[in-house]
Amino acid sequence: MTSSEQRLEEALRLVASEVTTSPGAYREVQSRWRRKERRRRLIVASLATAVVLATNGIALWALNDARPDQHIIFTDPTHTR
């Protein structure tokens, strides 16, 4: 081991010895992470719903705005004009 590796190891051991643990730290961080995950999922679901509703609204508006004789879906081939 080189002297720089030894100094680094000593410094890391010193820092590690000064760290104090909190008994409820893991649960607190875990609950915070779950809240953020729920919020993220709610935002994504809300955005997806908004996109679907907007596209459906635009499609219905476009279909409703056209003249009846322009529609080519479900036309009767025997129907004469």
Biopython code that builds the backbone (N, CA, C, O; Angstrom):
import numpy as np
from Bio.PDB.StructureBuilder import StructureBuilder

atoms = [
    (1, "MET", "N", (0.847, -1.172, 0.000)),
    (1, "MET", "CA", (0.000, 0.000, 0.000)),
    (1, "MET", "C", (0.896, 1.239, 0.000)),
    (1, "MET", "O", (1.887, 1.303, 0.727)),
    (2, "THR", "N", (0.536, 2.204, -0.814)),
    (2, "THR", "CA", (1.338, 3.426, -0.863)),
    (2, "THR", "C", (0.940, 4.360, 0.265)),
    (2, "THR", "O", (-0.077, 4.160, 0.930)),
    (3, "SER", "N", (1.741, 5.360, 0.465)),
    (3, "SER", "CA", (1.471, 6.297, 1.563)),
    (3, "SER", "C", (0.188, 7.089, 1.304)),
    (3, "SER", "O", (-0.534, 7.413, 2.247)),
    (4, "SER", "N", (-0.099, 7.401, 0.058)),
    (4, "SER", "CA", (-1.336, 8.145, -0.218)),
    (4, "SER", "C", (-2.560, 7.276, 0.052)),
    (4, "SER", "O", (-3.577, 7.778, 0.531)),
    (5, "GLU", "N", (-2.476, 5.993, -0.245)),
    (5, "GLU", "CA", (-3.595, 5.086, 0.051)),
    (5, "GLU", "C", (-3.788, 4.958, 1.551)),
    (5, "GLU", "O", (-4.920, 4.901, 2.032)),
    (6, "GLN", "N", (-2.682, 4.912, 2.295)),
    (6, "GLN", "CA", (-2.774, 4.813, 3.754)),
    (6, "GLN", "C", (-3.390, 6.068, 4.348)),
    (6, "GLN", "O", (-4.231, 5.991, 5.244)),
    (7, "ARG", "N", (-2.971, 7.222, 3.848)),
    (7, "ARG", "CA", (-3.549, 8.482, 4.352)),
    (7, "ARG", "C", (-5.036, 8.562, 4.026)),
    (7, "ARG", "O", (-5.837, 9.004, 4.849)),
    (8, "LEU", "N", (-5.394, 8.136, 2.834)),
    (8, "LEU", "CA", (-6.814, 8.149, 2.447)),
    (8, "LEU", "C", (-7.615, 7.204, 3.334)),
    (8, "LEU", "O", (-8.710, 7.549, 3.780)),
    (9, "GLU", "N", (-7.084, 6.033, 3.588)),
    (9, "GLU", "CA", (-7.764, 5.076, 4.447)),
    (9, "GLU", "C", (-7.924, 5.623, 5.863)),
    (9, "GLU", "O", (-8.986, 5.475, 6.468)),
    (10, "GLU", "N", (-6.902, 6.239, 6.382)),
    (10, "GLU", "CA", (-6.973, 6.837, 7.721)),
    (10, "GLU", "C", (-8.017, 7.957, 7.765)),
    (10, "GLU", "O", (-8.778, 8.068, 8.727)),
    (11, "ALA", "N", (-8.044, 8.777, 6.726)),
    (11, "ALA", "CA", (-9.011, 9.873, 6.676)),
    (11, "ALA", "C", (-10.435, 9.326, 6.622)),
    (11, "ALA", "O", (-11.327, 9.839, 7.298)),
    (12, "LEU", "N", (-10.644, 8.287, 5.821)),
    (12, "LEU", "CA", (-11.980, 7.690, 5.740)),
    (12, "LEU", "C", (-12.383, 7.037, 7.058)),
    (12, "LEU", "O", (-13.540, 7.137, 7.466)),
    (13, "ARG", "N", (-11.450, 6.375, 7.722)),
    (13, "ARG", "CA", (-11.749, 5.790, 9.038)),
    (13, "ARG", "C", (-12.100, 6.868, 10.059)),
    (13, "ARG", "O", (-13.004, 6.679, 10.873)),
    (14, "LEU", "N", (-11.397, 7.990, 10.022)),
    (14, "LEU", "CA", (-11.672, 9.093, 10.929)),
    (14, "LEU", "C", (-13.072, 9.658, 10.683)),
    (14, "LEU", "O", (-13.825, 9.910, 11.624)),
    (15, "VAL", "N", (-13.408, 9.851, 9.409)),
    (15, "VAL", "CA", (-14.740, 10.367, 9.084)),
    (15, "VAL", "C", (-15.812, 9.368, 9.499)),
    (15, "VAL", "O", (-16.843, 9.756, 10.048)),
    (16, "ALA", "N", (-15.577, 8.087, 9.242)),
    (16, "ALA", "CA", (-16.551, 7.048, 9.597)),
    (16, "ALA", "C", (-16.737, 6.951, 11.107)),
    (16, "ALA", "O", (-17.840, 6.665, 11.572)),
    (17, "SER", "N", (-15.684, 7.183, 11.876)),
    (17, "SER", "CA", (-15.817, 7.096, 13.331)),
    (17, "SER", "C", (-16.618, 8.256, 13.902)),
    (17, "SER", "O", (-17.163, 8.138, 14.999)),
    (18, "GLU", "N", (-16.704, 9.367, 13.192)),
    (18, "GLU", "CA", (-17.443, 10.530, 13.673)),
    (18, "GLU", "C", (-18.926, 10.504, 13.286)),
    (18, "GLU", "O", (-19.704, 11.338, 13.749)),
    (19, "VAL", "N", (-19.307, 9.561, 12.452)),
    (19, "VAL", "CA", (-20.702, 9.477, 12.013)),
    (19, "VAL", "C", (-21.543, 8.875, 13.125)),
    (19, "VAL", "O", (-21.200, 7.837, 13.692)),
    (20, "THR", "N", (-22.644, 9.538, 13.425)),
    (20, "THR", "CA", (-23.577, 9.001, 14.414)),
    (20, "THR", "C", (-24.833, 8.541, 13.691)),
    (20, "THR", "O", (-25.259, 9.143, 12.705)),
    (21, "THR", "N", (-25.407, 7.480, 14.192)),
    (21, "THR", "CA", (-26.607, 6.931, 13.559)),
    (21, "THR", "C", (-27.838, 7.320, 14.357)),
    (21, "THR", "O", (-27.809, 7.420, 15.583)),
    (22, "SER", "N", (-28.899, 7.531, 13.634)),
    (22, "SER", "CA", (-30.175, 7.823, 14.259)),
    (22, "SER", "C", (-31.042, 6.572, 14.140)),
    (22, "SER", "O", (-31.100, 5.965, 13.071)),
    (23, "PRO", "N", (-31.717, 6.178, 15.220)),
    (23, "PRO", "CA", (-32.491, 4.930, 15.166)),
    (23, "PRO", "C", (-33.612, 4.950, 14.124)),
    (23, "PRO", "O", (-33.890, 3.918, 13.513)),
    (24, "GLY", "N", (-34.244, 6.063, 13.913)),
    (24, "GLY", "CA", (-35.365, 6.110, 12.983)),
    (24, "GLY", "C", (-35.026, 6.714, 11.638)),
    (24, "GLY", "O", (-35.926, 7.041, 10.865)),
    (25, "ALA", "N", (-33.754, 6.867, 11.346)),
    (25, "ALA", "CA", (-33.346, 7.530, 10.109)),
    (25, "ALA", "C", (-33.778, 6.743, 8.879)),
    (25, "ALA", "O", (-34.247, 7.328, 7.903)),
    (26, "TYR", "N", (-33.623, 5.424, 8.917)),
    (26, "TYR", "CA", (-33.975, 4.623, 7.748)),
    (26, "TYR", "C", (-35.471, 4.703, 7.456)),
    (26, "TYR", "O", (-35.873, 4.876, 6.306)),
    (27, "ARG", "N", (-36.280, 4.580, 8.479)),
    (27, "ARG", "CA", (-37.739, 4.654, 8.284)),
    (27, "ARG", "C", (-38.163, 6.033, 7.779)),
    (27, "ARG", "O", (-39.055, 6.145, 6.938)),
    (28, "GLU", "N", (-37.527, 7.067, 8.290)),
    (28, "GLU", "CA", (-37.856, 8.427, 7.861)),
    (28, "GLU", "C", (-37.517, 8.621, 6.379)),
    (28, "GLU", "O", (-38.318, 9.161, 5.615)),
    (29, "VAL", "N", (-36.340, 8.181, 5.993)),
    (29, "VAL", "CA", (-35.932, 8.313, 4.592)),
    (29, "VAL", "C", (-36.813, 7.443, 3.701)),
    (29, "VAL", "O", (-37.180, 7.854, 2.600)),
    (30, "GLN", "N", (-37.150, 6.257, 4.166)),
    (30, "GLN", "CA", (-38.003, 5.365, 3.381)),
    (30, "GLN", "C", (-39.402, 5.957, 3.194)),
    (30, "GLN", "O", (-39.955, 5.878, 2.097)),
    (31, "SER", "N", (-39.974, 6.537, 4.225)),
    (31, "SER", "CA", (-41.302, 7.141, 4.096)),
    (31, "SER", "C", (-41.264, 8.361, 3.177)),
    (31, "SER", "O", (-42.206, 8.597, 2.420)),
    (32, "ARG", "N", (-40.180, 9.135, 3.238)),
    (32, "ARG", "CA", (-40.020, 10.276, 2.345)),
    (32, "ARG", "C", (-39.919, 9.801, 0.887)),
    (32, "ARG", "O", (-40.515, 10.398, -0.009)),
    (33, "TRP", "N", (-39.166, 8.730, 0.665)),
    (33, "TRP", "CA", (-39.017, 8.182, -0.674)),
    (33, "TRP", "C", (-40.353, 7.676, -1.199)),
    (33, "TRP", "O", (-40.676, 7.889, -2.368)),
    (34, "ARG", "N", (-41.136, 7.008, -0.354)),
    (34, "ARG", "CA", (-42.458, 6.509, -0.772)),
    (34, "ARG", "C", (-43.400, 7.657, -1.111)),
    (34, "ARG", "O", (-44.160, 7.563, -2.075)),
    (35, "ARG", "N", (-43.363, 8.743, -0.331)),
    (35, "ARG", "CA", (-44.201, 9.910, -0.636)),
    (35, "ARG", "C", (-43.842, 10.493, -1.993)),
    (35, "ARG", "O", (-44.721, 10.817, -2.792)),
    (36, "LYS", "N", (-42.534, 10.625, -2.253)),
    (36, "LYS", "CA", (-42.099, 11.158, -3.543)),
    (36, "LYS", "C", (-42.512, 10.239, -4.681)),
    (36, "LYS", "O", (-42.917, 10.718, -5.740)),
    (37, "GLU", "N", (-42.420, 8.949, -4.486)),
    (37, "GLU", "CA", (-42.807, 7.980, -5.519)),
    (37, "GLU", "C", (-44.309, 8.045, -5.784)),
    (37, "GLU", "O", (-44.738, 8.002, -6.937)),
    (38, "ARG", "N", (-45.110, 8.149, -4.722)),
    (38, "ARG", "CA", (-46.561, 8.278, -4.904)),
    (38, "ARG", "C", (-46.904, 9.566, -5.644)),
    (38, "ARG", "O", (-47.750, 9.566, -6.538)),
    (39, "ARG", "N", (-46.252, 10.655, -5.276)),
    (39, "ARG", "CA", (-46.497, 11.937, -5.935)),
    (39, "ARG", "C", (-46.126, 11.857, -7.411)),
    (39, "ARG", "O", (-46.860, 12.358, -8.263)),
    (40, "ARG", "N", (-44.995, 11.231, -7.720)),
    (40, "ARG", "CA", (-44.554, 11.093, -9.101)),
    (40, "ARG", "C", (-45.558, 10.267, -9.902)),
    (40, "ARG", "O", (-45.901, 10.625, -11.029)),
    (41, "ARG", "N", (-46.026, 9.168, -9.324)),
    (41, "ARG", "CA", (-47.006, 8.326, -10.024)),
    (41, "ARG", "C", (-48.320, 9.056, -10.222)),
    (41, "ARG", "O", (-48.952, 8.916, -11.269)),
    (42, "LEU", "N", (-48.741, 9.831, -9.238)),
    (42, "LEU", "CA", (-49.976, 10.598, -9.362)),
    (42, "LEU", "C", (-49.854, 11.653, -10.465)),
    (42, "LEU", "O", (-50.789, 11.853, -11.240)),
    (43, "ILE", "N", (-48.718, 12.318, -10.533)),
    (43, "ILE", "CA", (-48.500, 13.323, -11.571)),
    (43, "ILE", "C", (-48.498, 12.680, -12.952)),
    (43, "ILE", "O", (-49.104, 13.209, -13.883)),
    (44, "VAL", "N", (-47.822, 11.543, -13.092)),
    (44, "VAL", "CA", (-47.778, 10.854, -14.385)),
    (44, "VAL", "C", (-49.171, 10.390, -14.781)),
    (44, "VAL", "O", (-49.558, 10.538, -15.940)),
    (45, "ALA", "N", (-49.931, 9.833, -13.847)),
    (45, "ALA", "CA", (-51.289, 9.387, -14.149)),
    (45, "ALA", "C", (-52.180, 10.570, -14.525)),
    (45, "ALA", "O", (-52.999, 10.465, -15.439)),
    (46, "SER", "N", (-52.027, 11.681, -13.833)),
    (46, "SER", "CA", (-52.821, 12.874, -14.148)),
    (46, "SER", "C", (-52.480, 13.414, -15.535)),
    (46, "SER", "O", (-53.373, 13.781, -16.299)),
    (47, "LEU", "N", (-51.195, 13.460, -15.858)),
    (47, "LEU", "CA", (-50.799, 13.934, -17.184)),
    (47, "LEU", "C", (-51.296, 13.000, -18.278)),
    (47, "LEU", "O", (-51.754, 13.465, -19.321)),
    (48, "ALA", "N", (-51.214, 11.699, -18.060)),
    (48, "ALA", "CA", (-51.700, 10.742, -19.055)),
    (48, "ALA", "C", (-53.207, 10.899, -19.249)),
    (48, "ALA", "O", (-53.694, 10.861, -20.379)),
    (49, "THR", "N", (-53.940, 11.073, -18.165)),
    (49, "THR", "CA", (-55.385, 11.276, -18.258)),
    (49, "THR", "C", (-55.705, 12.561, -19.001)),
    (49, "THR", "O", (-56.615, 12.585, -19.829)),
    (50, "ALA", "N", (-54.974, 13.625, -18.719)),
    (50, "ALA", "CA", (-55.195, 14.897, -19.402)),
    (50, "ALA", "C", (-54.921, 14.780, -20.893)),
    (50, "ALA", "O", (-55.658, 15.341, -21.704)),
    (51, "VAL", "N", (-53.874, 14.060, -21.261)),
    (51, "VAL", "CA", (-53.558, 13.884, -22.683)),
    (51, "VAL", "C", (-54.657, 13.100, -23.376)),
    (51, "VAL", "O", (-55.081, 13.471, -24.471)),
    (52, "VAL", "N", (-55.128, 12.020, -22.759)),
    (52, "VAL", "CA", (-56.195, 11.219, -23.361)),
    (52, "VAL", "C", (-57.468, 12.039, -23.495)),
    (52, "VAL", "O", (-58.124, 11.995, -24.536)),
    (53, "LEU", "N", (-57.824, 12.781, -22.465)),
    (53, "LEU", "CA", (-59.034, 13.599, -22.530)),
    (53, "LEU", "C", (-58.917, 14.689, -23.592)),
    (53, "LEU", "O", (-59.878, 14.954, -24.314)),
    (54, "ALA", "N", (-57.763, 15.313, -23.690)),
    (54, "ALA", "CA", (-57.570, 16.363, -24.692)),
    (54, "ALA", "C", (-57.654, 15.797, -26.106)),
    (54, "ALA", "O", (-58.302, 16.383, -26.973)),
    (55, "THR", "N", (-57.004, 14.662, -26.341)),
    (55, "THR", "CA", (-57.048, 14.086, -27.688)),
    (55, "THR", "C", (-58.448, 13.610, -28.039)),
    (55, "THR", "O", (-58.878, 13.754, -29.183)),
    (56, "ASN", "N", (-59.160, 13.051, -27.084)),
    (56, "ASN", "CA", (-60.551, 12.652, -27.342)),
    (56, "ASN", "C", (-61.419, 13.869, -27.628)),
    (56, "ASN", "O", (-62.260, 13.838, -28.526)),
    (57, "GLY", "N", (-61.219, 14.927, -26.875)),
    (57, "GLY", "CA", (-61.994, 16.141, -27.113)),
    (57, "GLY", "C", (-61.720, 16.733, -28.486)),
    (57, "GLY", "O", (-62.648, 17.148, -29.181)),
    (58, "ILE", "N", (-60.463, 16.774, -28.879)),
    (58, "ILE", "CA", (-60.107, 17.307, -30.204)),
    (58, "ILE", "C", (-60.689, 16.416, -31.299)),
    (58, "ILE", "O", (-61.218, 16.915, -32.292)),
    (59, "ALA", "N", (-60.592, 15.106, -31.120)),
    (59, "ALA", "CA", (-61.133, 14.185, -32.126)),
    (59, "ALA", "C", (-62.644, 14.327, -32.249)),
    (59, "ALA", "O", (-63.171, 14.365, -33.361)),
    (60, "LEU", "N", (-63.340, 14.406, -31.135)),
    (60, "LEU", "CA", (-64.792, 14.577, -31.189)),
    (60, "LEU", "C", (-65.168, 15.912, -31.803)),
    (60, "LEU", "O", (-66.132, 15.995, -32.565)),
    (61, "TRP", "N", (-64.426, 16.949, -31.484)),
    (61, "TRP", "CA", (-64.693, 18.255, -32.080)),
    (61, "TRP", "C", (-64.482, 18.212, -33.597)),
    (61, "TRP", "O", (-65.286, 18.754, -34.355)),
    (62, "ALA", "N", (-63.413, 17.575, -34.028)),
    (62, "ALA", "CA", (-63.122, 17.488, -35.466)),
    (62, "ALA", "C", (-64.181, 16.671, -36.183)),
    (62, "ALA", "O", (-64.612, 17.040, -37.276)),
    (63, "LEU", "N", (-64.605, 15.571, -35.590)),
    (63, "LEU", "CA", (-65.638, 14.752, -36.224)),
    (63, "LEU", "C", (-66.979, 15.468, -36.247)),
    (63, "LEU", "O", (-67.733, 15.336, -37.211)),
    (64, "ASN", "N", (-67.276, 16.203, -35.230)),
    (64, "ASN", "CA", (-68.551, 16.902, -35.140)),
    (64, "ASN", "C", (-68.577, 18.126, -36.044)),
    (64, "ASN", "O", (-69.651, 18.561, -36.461)),
    (65, "ASP", "N", (-67.431, 18.679, -36.349)),
    (65, "ASP", "CA", (-67.343, 19.900, -37.136)),
    (65, "ASP", "C", (-67.478, 19.637, -38.637)),
    (65, "ASP", "O", (-67.749, 20.563, -39.400)),
    (66, "ALA", "N", (-67.295, 18.395, -39.066)),
    (66, "ALA", "CA", (-67.333, 18.079, -40.494)),
    (66, "ALA", "C", (-68.774, 18.012, -40.998)),
    (66, "ALA", "O", (-69.707, 17.781, -40.229)),
    (67, "ARG", "N", (-68.933, 18.218, -42.298)),
    (67, "ARG", "CA", (-70.260, 18.103, -42.912)),
    (67, "ARG", "C", (-70.651, 16.628, -42.980)),
    (67, "ARG", "O", (-69.775, 15.775, -43.123)),
    (68, "PRO", "N", (-71.930, 16.307, -42.884)),
    (68, "PRO", "CA", (-72.355, 14.898, -42.894)),
    (68, "PRO", "C", (-71.983, 14.165, -44.182)),
    (68, "PRO", "O", (-71.707, 12.967, -44.137)),
    (69, "ASP", "N", (-71.969, 14.840, -45.315)),
    (69, "ASP", "CA", (-71.651, 14.144, -46.564)),
    (69, "ASP", "C", (-70.153, 13.903, -46.735)),
    (69, "ASP", "O", (-69.745, 13.232, -47.682)),
    (70, "GLN", "N", (-69.343, 14.431, -45.850)),
    (70, "GLN", "CA", (-67.899, 14.202, -45.917)),
    (70, "GLN", "C", (-67.486, 12.884, -45.272)),
    (70, "GLN", "O", (-66.408, 12.369, -45.571)),
    (71, "HIS", "N", (-68.291, 12.348, -44.424)),
    (71, "HIS", "CA", (-67.920, 11.129, -43.705)),
    (71, "HIS", "C", (-67.895, 9.953, -44.664)),
    (71, "HIS", "O", (-68.859, 9.717, -45.392)),
    (72, "ILE", "N", (-66.813, 9.228, -44.665)),
    (72, "ILE", "CA", (-66.706, 8.077, -45.546)),
    (72, "ILE", "C", (-66.747, 6.774, -44.759)),
    (72, "ILE", "O", (-66.756, 5.695, -45.354)),
    (73, "ILE", "N", (-66.770, 6.855, -43.460)),
    (73, "ILE", "CA", (-66.851, 5.661, -42.634)),
    (73, "ILE", "C", (-68.311, 5.230, -42.555)),
    (73, "ILE", "O", (-69.191, 6.070, -42.366)),
    (74, "PHE", "N", (-68.572, 3.981, -42.691)),
    (74, "PHE", "CA", (-69.900, 3.382, -42.601)),
    (74, "PHE", "C", (-70.842, 3.877, -43.701)),
    (74, "PHE", "O", (-72.051, 3.959, -43.487)),
    (75, "THR", "N", (-70.310, 4.199, -44.844)),
    (75, "THR", "CA", (-71.197, 4.591, -45.930)),
    (75, "THR", "C", (-71.766, 3.347, -46.597)),
    (75, "THR", "O", (-71.103, 2.315, -46.700)),
    (76, "ASP", "N", (-72.975, 3.467, -47.032)),
    (76, "ASP", "CA", (-73.648, 2.363, -47.709)),
    (76, "ASP", "C", (-73.268, 2.390, -49.170)),
    (76, "ASP", "O", (-73.532, 3.386, -49.844)),
    (77, "PRO", "N", (-72.647, 1.320, -49.701)),
    (77, "PRO", "CA", (-72.211, 1.350, -51.095)),
    (77, "PRO", "C", (-73.388, 1.359, -52.074)),
    (77, "PRO", "O", (-73.229, 1.743, -53.233)),
    (78, "THR", "N", (-74.560, 0.941, -51.611)),
    (78, "THR", "CA", (-75.710, 0.961, -52.506)),
    (78, "THR", "C", (-76.395, 2.310, -52.518)),
    (78, "THR", "O", (-77.267, 2.554, -53.352)),
    (79, "HIS", "N", (-76.023, 3.172, -51.624)),
    (79, "HIS", "CA", (-76.645, 4.501, -51.525)),
    (79, "HIS", "C", (-76.191, 5.358, -52.698)),
    (79, "HIS", "O", (-74.993, 5.480, -52.952)),
    (80, "THR", "N", (-77.132, 5.947, -53.405)),
    (80, "THR", "CA", (-76.786, 6.828, -54.526)),
    (80, "THR", "C", (-76.965, 8.260, -54.106)),
    (80, "THR", "O", (-77.775, 8.584, -53.237)),
    (81, "ARG", "N", (-76.197, 9.101, -54.736)),
    (81, "ARG", "CA", (-76.278, 10.513, -54.361)),
    (81, "ARG", "C", (-77.106, 11.264, -55.331)),
    (81, "ARG", "O", (-77.290, 12.472, -55.181)),
]
sb = StructureBuilder()
sb.init_structure("model")
sb.init_model(0)
sb.init_chain("A")
sb.init_seg("    ")
for serial, (resi, resn, name, xyz) in enumerate(atoms, 1):
    if name == "N":
        sb.init_residue(resn, " ", resi, " ")
    sb.init_atom(name, np.array(xyz, "f"), 0.0, 1.0, " ", f" {name:<3s}", serial, name[0])
structure = sb.get_structure()
